[in-house]
Amino acid sequence: MDALTRRKWDRAAGAFDFINGLGAERRWEPVKREFFSTMHGRVLFVAVGTGLDIRYFPPAVQIDGIDISDKMLERARPRAEAYAGPMTLRHLDVHDLDYPAGTFDQVFTSCTFCSVPDPVRALEAVRRVLKPAGELRMFEHTGSRYFPFNALLNLMNPIARLTGPEINRDTVGNVRRAGFRLVEVRHAYLDVVKTIHAVAPA
Amino acid sequence: METRPYFIAGDLSCSLLVGGVTAVAAIATVSQAWPMPAAMLVGMLLGMAVAAVGILAFGRCFGMIELQMPAMLTGMLSGMIVSMIVTRSPMASSTGAAIGGALGLATFAAVWIADVWLRAKGERWTP
């Protein structure tokens, strides 16, 4: 397990809901409701954080939530217990997924792959635990392909990464590099906040 | 594109404030004795610092990712343009704040239009 990343998110856990639980959640509520409404079967939710997204999950889905931070999971536990379906939480690094191959019908992420240290290796681990043709669905903020947004994000990235996420990643490219087939990319804000739908090879 | 009044008001207020405060800070820092390129660089850095404070202040209520684009661009533009003008002729703080605010409004509008255009550019791959 990546101790540096774990410590960073353990430190962030205390103020996470205060910073993200109001404006950002209100802003993205319509997009997230639609995004999570497609959950079905057995689902792996990578980086459950403090569980802010659990309120959007449709009922009666079997969900395994993982996070690298114990402190985040402590805060997520009451929200997971209130979920109307079978949901378990585990302290686990996405790089080291120990589930048998082909366990999950779907894997969901929400603002996760901006912070994973080795995104392609982690996405390969995700692909392994998905069933053949299983779905990867991501709600992520990424870098931009367009000036001046790309220049701005590149300029600010060294500061952003000190306290939290990287803000200039090519997550769509990383999904491809990890061996997924892209189905759809929808932009929610500029080409920076987006939903990505991809499938594992059949 | 964002159409909810709450978020439009928040994003716009942040940009107006960052533009105005950056301009006043640039006027207080730069003078006619400064070489223009140095003044513009310092103005841009001042704008980034002011924008960072604005994003932190408004971020909890409106979301940081969406605030940062118009606010940071406004800060950089306001700092550079006002500093450039000040190296040629003195400027009153009120005039600077008005110019900064106008740049905030223009940047907010430009980012909003870019959002409309880019959101329509999602991609779909047919198997």
Interface residues (C-beta under 8 A of the other chain):
Chain A: F18 I19 L22 G23 A24 R26 R27 W28 H141 Y146 P148 F149 L152 M156 I159 I167 R181 L182 V183 E184 V185 R186 H187 A188 Y189 L190 D191 V192 V193 K194
Chain B: E2 Y6 F7 G10 A52 F58 G59 R60 C61 F62 G63 M64 I65 E66 Q68 M69 M72 L73 V111 A114 D115 L118 R119 K121 G122 E123 R124 W125 P127
